[in-house]
Amino acid sequence: MSRPLALLILTLVCAGCVTAPPTPDARKVDDFEIEGTKELSESDVKSKIVTTESPWLSYIAPWMSSPQWFDPLAWQADLRRIQRYYEANGYYQARVLEDEITEVGKDKVKLLVKLREGEPARVDTLTILGLEALPEDMQEEVTRRLPLERGDIFLEDSWARAKQLLGVRLREFGFAEVLVAGEALVDAENARVDLKLTIETGPRYKIGKTFVATDPGAQVPAKLIADTASPELVPGDWFSESALNRAQSRVFQMGVFAGVKVNRGLPDRANQTVPIVIDTREAAFKSIRLGVGLGGDLIRQEAHLIGEFTNRNLGFSSLFNKEQILDRLTLKAKLGIAFVPNVIDVARSLPTAKWGPIWSLNVEYEVPRIFQIRTLSLQTNVEILRLLDNAFDYDALEPKFGFVWRPTTDVTIFPSINANIFLLRTEFSLLETGNVDALGCPVQPNLCVVGFLDLMAEWDRRDNRNEAREGFYAAMNISGGVAQTQRVSPFIRITPEVRGYLSFGIEKRVTLAGRIKAGSIFAPDNDTPIVMRYFSGGSGMRGFQQRRLSPLRAVPTTQLIEDPTCAGQFGCRLIPNPDPSVGAARGKTLPVGGSGLLEASVELRWAVTEDWVLALFNDWGAVSVDTLFAPGQDLLATLYTAVGFGVRYRTPLGPIRVDLAFRIPVVGGPQVVDPGNTTAFQSQPGCFFGAGSGQLYWDSMTYAPTPTPMQAGMPDNLCSAHLSIGEAF
């Protein structure tokens, strides 16, 4: 028997098994309709019951999708579920008026439910008892903006959340044993509900002693754990659950635990105190991680190997202080190959393409509790790397030395000293396209040196750093130092950023996220090194590819022609034109960065399932040559906007994100380009997601047979695509 025939027989046998009815007289649900839905949607009602119609695929490919069989017992239960669903949403007058079961053929039925919704029941009175002994301002704080108030439609979910919220707020004031009971009297005929909440606050407790539970043979002393949590668990302070959460964050930030849980113990009513129990589980103190990765976008692609080694208790710091432990050493390495703009252009040996090795080695050493201050850490970092990018390539040595201060669990202040050394390679020095001011830095074999003091301050109140749904994030980065440009030039770089997140809807599946970031570099005569300038695009502004939103410089490249030995034949290879008079007829534009930055984004995310999220977004971005609001600076001419949609798939490392963006062409002027020895830059029309990078602009209005000589190129289309791990912000 041939393999295709055997596969066909196996498929037919499996199909017969999949579509077999549960009983000989079982009937398929061919159609199912609900009449009378107005305030609640028919699809929402159907989602709450068992009976559903057979998918269309089950009729044409039954081995791929099974039909839905009609079950009379489940049908009767579903009729009750429909009415109960309406009641849960405040429609106590809702009634199922009629249900019809119509046979269609010998093995199918058509279902119809007719119902009347009636008027929704609204909250007429809301009485709260048990708070009379509390101060008036505390009562107002506890009862403000409850999910259910007078005049609202009585939703059972809102009723449950109101009771839960009262308990949470009272525990924040120290009432650790508070009990909240509720009574709802529904007058279905008059569509009204009277609510009564009875609260037993119990004693108001203060924080008592702290106890630590660790693994047998644990390396981290219990005393050290308790001392780390002590700023949040001060004996005599009023008990609150938020204090427990902050203490848990502090202990987890020690970086040596796989699990941390901070709970309250049994309250001591006699002394009105609550003991606190910290339960920890240590992680491995030494770990190795290896992996492979692919990354990039439409203008840069790479493949790499990665490795990481961590020792969370190196012991080096104990040579200077016997009580000092948990100093951490982290080694990170990456080795790979990069292609600009893509593998295909490199394989075709286009003059606008390049490729080469990339690598980095990062050594980080951190000593917690430096100078015996529990909130202060010493951090040193040295990174050696090679980067291959659009405008320039470089080898770099980037050492950093600083102190990390965490006065609270959500505030981090990190002052540091930085001395970066770069060995730049670029086409600017090889082709005489203009002054070296485009880079603001010496190129190979000379070194570009940048030394500066840096201050990074963060206030992070997000509920999840990988995929925030509630809270906010605010940051301020200030750098000041000197750089070796055409001279030794001072500079100051200021970059604030704010993000906010708000979730709403059923189960808070919809998240509204917003972000704004700005920055300016102040330097005499705007003389700044390219390695310190601002670039945008990619996640910062999705209407452009990574680092492509920037002032640009036009660079001529060699014109390619078909090899004379195979001219006119399919697949003939391209070679440089030997005629020097046309050798620079082609060109491309390279981003050189700017001294001003403005980015803003609004994004609406909808969690369709637990794993899949859809998003709509609007991004704005500008990178200016001079500081953001410098005299004569036309910010609107350099401000662009894009709209788009995206899909995310949630993973333990963060969501895998795919975004497609369309840049609105009527907003913003032409990109700022220093033409060098080429004519002015001209963007490619249309929406091809970066196709044609580095190609010449053909006049679509006159159908010119030849491109304009010395044209700068057109790598920036109106559309762009992005693939990465993690949300854009």
NULOSE-230334 format. One record per residue (C-alpha): x, y, z; residue number from 0. Coordinates in nm, 2 decimals, decimal comma. Layout:
<nodes>
X	Y	Z	NUM
...
</nodes>
This chain:
<nodes>
0,00	0,00	0,00	0
0,13	0,34	-0,10	1
0,20	0,60	0,17	2
-0,05	0,86	0,04	3
-0,33	0,60	0,03	4
-0,25	0,48	0,38	5
-0,26	0,84	0,51	6
-0,59	0,90	0,34	7
-0,74	0,59	0,50	8
-0,61	0,69	0,84	9
-0,75	1,04	0,81	10
-1,10	0,90	0,72	11
-1,09	0,66	1,01	12
-0,99	0,94	1,25	13
-1,26	1,16	1,11	14
-1,52	0,90	1,17	15
-1,41	0,87	1,53	16
-1,41	1,24	1,59	17
-1,76	1,31	1,46	18
-1,94	1,01	1,61	19
-2,26	1,12	1,79	20
-2,28	1,05	2,17	21
-2,61	0,86	2,12	22
-2,78	0,71	1,82	23
-3,05	0,98	1,82	24
-2,82	1,28	1,90	25
-2,88	1,59	1,70	26
-2,64	1,87	1,60	27
-2,71	2,23	1,70	28
-2,73	2,39	1,36	29
-2,83	2,74	1,47	30
-2,89	2,92	1,80	31
-3,04	3,27	1,84	32
-3,15	3,48	2,13	33
-3,41	3,74	2,07	34
-3,47	4,04	2,30	35
-3,12	4,13	2,40	36
-3,07	4,50	2,41	37
-2,86	4,61	2,71	38
-2,66	4,29	2,73	39
-2,51	4,16	2,40	40
-2,62	3,82	2,26	41
-2,26	3,71	2,24	42
-2,20	3,78	2,61	43
-2,51	3,58	2,71	44
-2,40	3,29	2,49	45
-2,06	3,29	2,65	46
-2,21	3,21	2,99	47
-2,40	2,90	2,89	48
-2,31	2,54	2,78	49
-2,52	2,50	2,46	50
-2,37	2,66	2,15	51
-2,41	2,61	1,78	52
-2,18	2,39	1,57	53
-1,89	2,57	1,40	54
-1,91	2,59	1,02	55
-1,58	2,41	0,99	56
-1,74	2,10	1,14	57
-1,96	2,06	0,83	58
-1,67	2,08	0,57	59
-1,38	1,94	0,78	60
-1,52	1,74	1,07	61
-1,17	1,60	1,15	62
-1,06	1,95	1,24	63
-1,36	2,08	1,43	64
-1,63	1,88	1,62	65
-2,00	1,96	1,60	66
-2,20	2,06	1,90	67
-2,46	1,81	2,01	68
-2,79	1,91	2,16	69
-2,84	1,80	2,53	70
-3,19	1,85	2,66	71
-3,08	1,85	3,02	72
-2,80	2,11	2,96	73
-3,06	2,31	2,76	74
-3,29	2,34	3,06	75
-3,00	2,44	3,29	76
-2,89	2,70	3,03	77
-3,23	2,86	3,04	78
-3,19	2,91	3,41	79
-2,83	3,03	3,36	80
-2,95	3,30	3,11	81
-3,19	3,44	3,37	82
-2,93	3,42	3,64	83
-2,67	3,61	3,43	84
-2,92	3,89	3,38	85
-2,98	3,90	3,75	86
-2,61	3,92	3,82	87
-2,60	4,23	3,60	88
-2,90	4,40	3,77	89
-3,19	4,28	3,55	90
-3,41	4,11	3,80	91
-3,72	4,16	3,58	92
-3,56	3,96	3,30	93
-3,76	3,65	3,20	94
-3,72	3,38	2,94	95
-4,06	3,41	2,76	96
-4,02	3,12	2,52	97
-3,77	2,86	2,39	98
-3,81	2,68	2,07	99
-3,65	2,36	1,94	100
-3,70	2,32	1,57	101
-3,58	2,01	1,39	102
-3,39	2,07	1,07	103
-3,36	1,75	0,88	104
-3,32	1,43	1,07	105
-3,00	1,51	1,27	106
-3,00	1,88	1,33	107
-3,20	2,13	1,54	108
-3,24	2,51	1,54	109
-3,27	2,68	1,88	110
-3,44	3,00	1,96	111
-3,48	3,18	2,30	112
-3,71	3,48	2,34	113
-3,66	3,69	2,65	114
-3,76	4,02	2,81	115
-3,49	4,22	2,98	116
-3,71	4,46	3,18	117
-3,57	4,76	3,37	118
-3,24	4,74	3,56	119
-3,26	4,75	3,94	120
-3,07	5,05	4,08	121
-2,93	5,12	4,42	122
-3,19	5,32	4,62	123
-3,02	5,33	4,96	124
-2,67	5,24	5,08	125
-2,63	5,22	5,46	126
-2,29	5,15	5,62	127
-2,29	5,06	5,99	128
-1,99	5,00	6,23	129
-1,77	5,30	6,15	130
-1,93	5,55	6,39	131
-1,64	5,52	6,64	132
-1,38	5,61	6,38	133
-1,26	5,97	6,32	134
-1,46	6,15	6,05	135
-1,16	6,19	5,81	136
-1,09	5,82	5,84	137
-1,46	5,74	5,77	138
-1,44	5,95	5,45	139
-1,12	5,79	5,34	140
-1,26	5,44	5,39	141
-1,60	5,50	5,21	142
-1,49	5,73	4,93	143
-1,56	5,63	4,57	144
-1,69	5,28	4,63	145
-1,76	5,07	4,32	146
-2,13	5,08	4,39	147
-2,31	5,40	4,50	148
-2,67	5,53	4,50	149
-2,83	5,55	4,16	150
-2,59	5,28	4,01	151
-2,73	4,97	3,84	152
-2,69	4,69	4,10	153
-2,41	4,47	3,97	154
-2,32	4,17	4,19	155
-1,95	4,19	4,09	156
-1,94	4,56	4,20	157
-2,12	4,47	4,52	158
-1,85	4,20	4,60	159
-1,57	4,45	4,51	160
-1,72	4,72	4,74	161
-1,72	4,48	5,04	162
-1,36	4,37	4,95	163
-1,24	4,73	4,91	164
-1,38	4,83	5,25	165
-1,19	4,55	5,42	166
-0,87	4,64	5,23	167
-0,89	5,01	5,33	168
-0,96	4,93	5,70	169
-0,67	4,69	5,72	170
-0,45	4,97	5,58	171
-0,55	5,17	5,90	172
-0,45	4,88	6,13	173
-0,78	4,69	6,17	174
-0,62	4,35	6,09	175
-0,93	4,15	6,19	176
-1,20	4,35	6,02	177
-1,51	4,17	5,90	178
-1,75	4,32	5,64	179
-2,09	4,17	5,59	180
-2,35	4,28	5,34	181
-2,72	4,25	5,28	182
-2,90	4,34	4,96	183
-3,28	4,36	4,95	184
-3,40	4,35	4,59	185
-3,74	4,48	4,49	186
-3,76	4,33	4,15	187
-4,11	4,47	4,07	188
-4,00	4,83	4,14	189
-3,64	4,78	4,01	190
-3,48	4,90	4,33	191
-3,22	4,77	4,57	192
-3,15	4,86	4,93	193
-2,80	4,78	5,05	194
-2,67	4,75	5,40	195
-2,31	4,70	5,50	196
-2,23	4,59	5,86	197
-1,86	4,63	5,96	198
-1,69	4,48	6,26	199
-1,36	4,66	6,28	200
-1,22	4,49	6,58	201
-0,91	4,64	6,76	202
-0,67	4,86	6,58	203
-0,33	4,69	6,58	204
0,03	4,80	6,57	205
0,32	4,61	6,42	206
0,49	4,37	6,67	207
0,79	4,15	6,65	208
0,93	4,01	6,33	209
1,01	3,64	6,29	210
1,20	3,48	6,00	211
1,16	3,13	5,87	212
1,44	3,01	5,64	213
1,55	2,68	5,48	214
1,76	2,44	5,69	215
2,12	2,53	5,64	216
2,04	2,86	5,49	217
2,34	3,08	5,41	218
2,16	3,42	5,46	219
2,13	3,49	5,84	220
1,78	3,55	5,97	221
1,90	3,86	6,14	222
2,01	4,01	5,81	223
1,67	3,93	5,65	224
1,48	4,09	5,94	225
1,71	4,39	5,93	226
1,65	4,44	5,55	227
1,28	4,44	5,60	228
1,29	4,66	5,92	229
1,24	5,00	5,75	230
0,89	4,89	5,66	231
0,82	4,69	5,98	232
0,89	4,93	6,26	233
0,74	4,80	6,59	234
0,48	5,04	6,72	235
0,38	5,17	6,38	236
0,02	5,10	6,27	237
-0,02	4,77	6,09	238
-0,10	4,78	5,72	239
-0,09	4,53	5,44	240
0,10	4,77	5,22	241
0,38	4,76	5,48	242
0,39	4,39	5,44	243
0,41	4,42	5,06	244
0,69	4,68	5,08	245
0,89	4,46	5,33	246
0,84	4,16	5,09	247
0,98	4,37	4,80	248
1,29	4,48	5,01	249
1,37	4,12	5,10	250
1,32	4,00	4,74	251
1,55	4,28	4,61	252
1,84	4,12	4,80	253
1,86	3,90	4,49	254
1,93	3,57	4,66	255
1,58	3,43	4,71	256
1,36	3,22	4,48	257
1,06	3,29	4,70	258
0,97	3,54	4,96	259
0,64	3,58	5,15	260
0,56	3,82	5,43	261
0,25	3,75	5,64	262
0,09	3,86	5,96	263
0,08	3,62	6,25	264
-0,19	3,56	6,51	265
-0,28	3,91	6,65	266
-0,20	3,97	7,02	267
-0,53	4,12	7,14	268
-0,40	4,19	7,49	269
-0,12	4,42	7,36	270
-0,30	4,50	7,03	271
0,01	4,41	6,82	272
0,05	4,18	6,52	273
0,36	3,97	6,48	274
0,51	3,95	6,13	275
0,64	3,63	5,97	276
0,90	3,64	5,68	277
0,92	3,31	5,50	278
1,21	3,28	5,25	279
1,34	3,01	5,01	280
1,70	3,06	4,89	281
1,79	3,04	4,52	282
2,11	2,88	4,39	283
2,40	3,11	4,48	284
2,58	3,02	4,16	285
2,41	3,00	3,82	286
2,49	2,97	3,45	287
2,26	3,05	3,16	288
2,33	2,98	2,80	289
2,12	3,06	2,49	290
2,09	3,17	2,13	291
1,90	3,45	1,98	292
1,78	3,63	1,67	293
1,70	4,00	1,67	294
1,66	4,32	1,46	295
1,42	4,49	1,23	296
1,40	4,58	0,87	297
1,73	4,78	0,87	298
1,95	4,56	1,10	299
1,94	4,19	1,17	300
2,16	3,98	1,39	301
2,21	3,63	1,53	302
2,40	3,57	1,85	303
2,50	3,33	2,13	304
2,46	3,45	2,49	305
2,59	3,34	2,82	306
2,56	3,46	3,18	307
2,74	3,35	3,51	308
2,63	3,48	3,85	309
2,78	3,43	4,19	310
2,55	3,59	4,45	311
2,79	3,55	4,74	312
3,14	3,60	4,60	313
3,30	3,67	4,94	314
3,55	3,92	4,81	315
3,40	4,20	5,03	316
3,45	4,00	5,34	317
3,82	4,05	5,31	318
3,76	4,41	5,41	319
3,47	4,36	5,64	320
3,41	4,02	5,80	321
3,03	4,09	5,84	322
2,99	4,18	5,47	323
2,82	3,91	5,27	324
2,61	3,87	4,95	325
2,84	4,07	4,72	326
2,74	3,97	4,37	327
2,95	3,91	4,06	328
2,77	3,89	3,72	329
2,94	3,81	3,39	330
2,74	3,85	3,07	331
2,88	3,77	2,72	332
2,73	3,79	2,37	333
2,89	3,68	2,05	334
2,72	3,71	1,71	335
2,71	3,84	1,36	336
2,51	4,14	1,23	337
2,38	4,24	0,89	338
2,29	4,59	0,78	339
2,03	4,64	0,65	340
1,96	4,27	0,60	341
2,10	3,93	0,51	342
1,97	3,95	0,15	343
2,13	4,28	0,07	344
2,46	4,15	0,21	345
2,44	3,83	0,00	346
2,38	4,05	-0,31	347
2,69	4,25	-0,22	348
2,50	4,58	-0,25	349
2,71	4,89	-0,16	350
2,45	5,00	0,09	351
2,50	4,67	0,29	352
2,76	4,55	0,54	353
2,81	4,28	0,79	354
3,05	4,18	1,06	355
3,10	4,02	1,40	356
2,95	4,18	1,72	357
3,03	4,09	2,07	358
3,01	4,22	2,43	359
3,15	4,13	2,77	360
3,00	4,29	3,07	361
3,14	4,25	3,43	362
2,93	4,38	3,71	363
3,01	4,37	4,08	364
2,78	4,49	4,35	365
2,82	4,51	4,73	366
2,50	4,56	4,93	367
2,48	4,75	5,26	368
2,80	4,94	5,19	369
2,92	5,15	5,49	370
2,67	4,94	5,69	371
2,38	5,14	5,54	372
2,10	4,90	5,45	373
1,96	5,10	5,16	374
2,30	5,18	4,99	375
2,49	4,95	4,75	376
2,82	4,99	4,57	377
2,81	4,90	4,20	378
3,09	4,88	3,95	379
3,05	4,79	3,59	380
3,29	4,74	3,30	381
3,17	4,66	2,95	382
3,38	4,58	2,64	383
3,19	4,56	2,32	384
3,18	4,58	1,94	385
2,88	4,74	1,77	386
2,78	4,73	1,40	387
2,52	5,00	1,31	388
2,38	5,21	1,03	389
2,59	5,52	1,07	390
2,90	5,39	1,24	391
3,07	5,08	1,39	392
3,29	5,09	1,70	393
3,48	4,90	1,97	394
3,43	5,05	2,31	395
3,54	5,03	2,67	396
3,27	5,16	2,91	397
3,36	5,15	3,28	398
3,12	5,28	3,55	399
3,14	5,33	3,92	400
2,86	5,44	4,15	401
2,63	5,40	4,45	402
2,27	5,27	4,43	403
2,05	5,42	4,70	404
1,70	5,27	4,75	405
1,53	5,48	5,02	406
1,20	5,30	4,95	407
1,11	4,99	4,75	408
0,99	5,20	4,45	409
1,25	5,48	4,45	410
1,61	5,43	4,31	411
1,88	5,69	4,29	412
2,20	5,60	4,11	413
2,48	5,85	4,08	414
2,79	5,72	3,89	415
3,12	5,82	3,73	416
3,16	5,71	3,36	417
3,47	5,71	3,14	418
3,39	5,57	2,79	419
3,65	5,51	2,52	420
3,54	5,45	2,16	421
3,73	5,34	1,85	422
3,50	5,47	1,57	423
3,48	5,34	1,21	424
3,25	5,52	0,96	425
3,19	5,59	0,60	426
3,21	5,96	0,68	427
3,59	5,95	0,70	428
3,63	5,73	0,40	429
3,41	5,94	0,17	430
3,46	6,31	0,16	431
3,10	6,40	0,23	432
3,15	6,69	0,47	433
3,32	6,79	0,79	434
3,39	6,55	1,07	435
3,13	6,75	1,27	436
2,88	6,50	1,16	437
3,03	6,26	1,41	438
3,16	6,51	1,66	439
3,43	6,25	1,75	440
3,77	6,14	1,62	441
3,77	5,82	1,41	442
4,00	5,53	1,39	443
4,30	5,52	1,46	444
4,23	5,80	1,71	445
4,02	5,74	2,02	446
3,70	5,92	2,11	447
3,68	5,98	2,48	448
3,38	6,08	2,68	449
3,39	6,13	3,06	450
3,09	6,23	3,26	451
2,90	6,22	3,59	452
2,56	6,06	3,56	453
2,25	6,07	3,79	454
1,96	5,84	3,73	455
1,65	5,87	3,96	456
1,35	5,64	3,92	457
1,01	5,63	4,09	458
0,85	5,30	3,99	459
0,49	5,22	4,10	460
0,41	4,98	3,82	461
0,24	4,65	3,92	462
0,46	4,46	3,67	463
0,78	4,58	3,51	464
0,75	4,34	3,21	465
0,39	4,41	3,13	466
0,24	4,69	3,35	467
-0,14	4,72	3,38	468
-0,17	4,97	3,67	469
0,05	5,24	3,82	470
0,31	5,48	3,69	471
0,68	5,53	3,63	472
0,88	5,85	3,64	473
1,25	5,89	3,57	474
1,50	6,17	3,54	475
1,85	6,12	3,39	476
2,11	6,40	3,41	477
2,46	6,36	3,27	478
2,74	6,62	3,27	479
3,09	6,60	3,16	480
3,34	6,66	2,88	481
3,39	6,49	2,54	482
3,68	6,50	2,29	483
3,51	6,64	1,98	484
3,70	6,89	1,76	485
3,82	7,01	2,10	486
3,76	6,91	2,46	487
3,40	7,03	2,49	488
3,17	7,03	2,80	489
2,81	6,91	2,78	490
2,50	6,85	2,99	491
2,23	6,60	2,90	492
1,89	6,61	3,06	493
1,62	6,34	2,99	494
1,30	6,32	3,19	495
1,03	6,05	3,12	496
0,68	5,97	3,26	497
0,46	5,66	3,20	498
0,11	5,58	3,32	499
-0,11	5,27	3,31	500
-0,49	5,23	3,38	501
-0,69	4,90	3,34	502
-1,07	4,88	3,32	503
-1,35	4,67	3,17	504
-1,45	4,32	3,25	505
-1,17	4,16	3,46	506
-0,97	4,47	3,37	507
-0,87	4,32	3,04	508
-0,83	4,66	2,87	509
-0,53	4,87	2,96	510
-0,47	5,23	2,86	511
-0,10	5,32	2,86	512
0,07	5,65	2,80	513
0,42	5,78	2,78	514
0,61	6,10	2,73	515
0,99	6,15	2,71	516
1,19	6,46	2,63	517
1,56	6,55	2,63	518
1,81	6,81	2,54	519
2,19	6,82	2,52	520
2,35	7,16	2,60	521
2,70	7,22	2,46	522
2,90	7,51	2,32	523
2,82	7,56	1,95	524
2,61	7,24	1,98	525
2,94	7,04	1,96	526
2,85	6,69	2,08	527
2,99	6,34	2,01	528
2,76	6,11	1,81	529
2,78	5,85	2,09	530
2,59	6,08	2,33	531
2,33	6,22	2,09	532
1,96	6,12	2,08	533
1,81	5,88	1,83	534
1,45	5,76	1,80	535
1,25	5,50	1,61	536
1,19	5,14	1,70	537
1,01	5,11	2,03	538
1,05	5,48	2,09	539
0,86	5,59	1,78	540
0,72	5,29	1,58	541
0,67	5,50	1,26	542
1,05	5,46	1,20	543
1,29	5,17	1,22	544
1,54	5,15	1,50	545
1,75	5,48	1,53	546
1,62	5,61	1,19	547
1,43	5,91	1,34	548
1,72	6,14	1,35	549
1,90	6,42	1,15	550
2,06	6,24	0,86	551
2,37	6,27	0,64	552
2,37	6,17	0,28	553
2,65	5,94	0,17	554
2,72	5,85	-0,19	555
2,78	5,48	-0,27	556
2,91	5,30	-0,57	557
2,66	5,25	-0,86	558
2,61	4,88	-0,95	559
2,56	4,75	-1,31	560
2,52	4,40	-1,45	561
2,83	4,20	-1,52	562
2,90	4,25	-1,90	563
2,97	3,88	-1,93	564
2,61	3,80	-1,84	565
2,42	4,12	-1,91	566
2,05	4,07	-1,99	567
2,04	3,72	-1,85	568
1,83	3,62	-1,55	569
2,02	3,62	-1,22	570
2,31	3,81	-1,36	571
2,54	3,93	-1,08	572
2,59	4,31	-1,01	573
2,93	4,46	-1,01	574
3,06	4,82	-0,93	575
3,04	5,06	-1,23	576
3,40	5,11	-1,35	577
3,32	5,45	-1,49	578
3,43	5,70	-1,22	579
3,21	5,97	-1,35	580
2,90	5,78	-1,23	581
3,05	5,58	-0,95	582
2,87	5,79	-0,69	583
2,53	5,82	-0,85	584
2,37	5,61	-0,58	585
2,35	5,71	-0,22	586
2,21	5,64	0,12	587
2,13	5,84	0,43	588
2,29	5,77	0,77	589
2,15	5,89	1,11	590
2,38	6,11	1,30	591
2,16	6,19	1,60	592
2,05	6,52	1,75	593
2,06	6,73	2,06	594
1,68	6,74	2,12	595
1,43	6,46	2,17	596
1,06	6,44	2,21	597
0,86	6,11	2,22	598
0,50	6,05	2,32	599
0,28	5,74	2,29	600
-0,07	5,63	2,37	601
-0,16	5,26	2,35	602
-0,48	5,06	2,41	603
-0,42	4,70	2,50	604
-0,69	4,43	2,51	605
-0,62	4,09	2,66	606
-0,83	3,87	2,44	607
-0,72	3,56	2,62	608
-0,48	3,48	2,90	609
-0,20	3,45	2,64	610
-0,29	3,68	2,35	611
-0,32	4,06	2,36	612
-0,42	4,31	2,08	613
-0,31	4,67	2,08	614
-0,38	5,00	1,90	615
-0,13	5,28	1,93	616
-0,04	5,63	1,83	617
0,32	5,74	1,86	618
0,48	6,09	1,82	619
0,85	6,16	1,79	620
1,10	6,43	1,70	621
1,48	6,45	1,71	622
1,61	6,80	1,64	623
1,96	6,91	1,55	624
1,98	7,16	1,83	625
1,83	7,15	2,18	626
1,45	7,09	2,19	627
1,34	7,46	2,23	628
1,64	7,64	2,10	629
1,58	7,98	1,93	630
1,49	7,93	1,57	631
1,42	7,56	1,62	632
1,11	7,46	1,43	633
0,99	7,17	1,64	634
0,67	7,11	1,44	635
0,88	7,05	1,12	636
1,06	6,76	1,29	637
0,76	6,61	1,48	638
0,62	6,30	1,32	639
0,32	6,08	1,42	640
0,23	5,72	1,34	641
-0,07	5,50	1,41	642
-0,07	5,12	1,41	643
-0,18	4,79	1,57	644
0,00	4,51	1,73	645
-0,02	4,15	1,87	646
0,14	4,02	2,18	647
0,19	3,67	2,30	648
0,27	3,64	2,67	649
0,57	3,44	2,79	650
0,75	3,41	3,12	651
1,02	3,64	2,99	652
0,77	3,90	2,88	653
0,53	3,94	2,59	654
0,66	3,87	2,23	655
0,55	4,18	2,05	656
0,48	4,24	1,68	657
0,38	4,60	1,58	658
0,29	4,74	1,24	659
0,29	5,12	1,21	660
0,18	5,37	0,95	661
0,33	5,72	0,95	662
0,08	5,99	0,87	663
0,25	6,18	0,58	664
0,08	6,52	0,63	665
0,24	6,56	0,98	666
0,60	6,68	0,99	667
0,82	6,82	0,72	668
1,10	6,64	0,53	669
1,37	6,48	0,75	670
1,66	6,70	0,82	671
1,95	6,60	0,60	672
2,30	6,74	0,55	673
2,34	6,66	0,18	674
2,72	6,65	0,18	675
2,81	6,59	-0,19	676
2,47	6,46	-0,28	677
2,13	6,63	-0,35	678
1,86	6,66	-0,08	679
1,71	6,36	0,07	680
1,37	6,24	-0,06	681
1,15	5,99	0,13	682
1,02	5,69	-0,06	683
0,65	5,71	-0,13	684
0,42	5,43	-0,05	685
0,40	5,17	0,23	686
0,65	4,89	0,17	687
0,79	4,83	0,53	688
1,14	4,93	0,43	689
1,16	4,75	0,10	690
1,40	4,92	-0,14	691
1,64	5,04	0,12	692
1,92	5,24	-0,04	693
1,75	5,24	-0,38	694
1,72	5,55	-0,60	695
1,41	5,76	-0,62	696
1,23	5,74	-0,95	697
1,01	6,03	-1,05	698
0,67	5,87	-1,05	699
0,51	6,18	-1,20	700
0,73	6,22	-1,50	701
0,85	5,86	-1,53	702
1,21	5,98	-1,57	703
1,41	5,70	-1,74	704
1,71	5,76	-1,52	705
1,73	5,85	-1,15	706
1,85	6,19	-1,04	707
2,23	6,19	-1,02	708
2,37	6,19	-0,66	709
2,04	6,11	-0,51	710
2,07	6,05	-0,13	711
1,85	5,74	-0,13	712
1,51	5,66	0,03	713
1,52	5,40	0,31	714
1,24	5,55	0,51	715
0,89	5,44	0,40	716
0,56	5,54	0,55	717
0,53	5,20	0,71	718
0,74	5,00	0,95	719
0,73	4,66	1,13	720
0,88	4,57	1,47	721
0,94	4,24	1,65	722
1,08	4,22	2,00	723
1,03	4,08	2,35	724
0,87	4,31	2,60	725
0,62	4,59	2,57	726
0,72	4,91	2,39	727
0,69	5,09	2,73	728
</nodes>
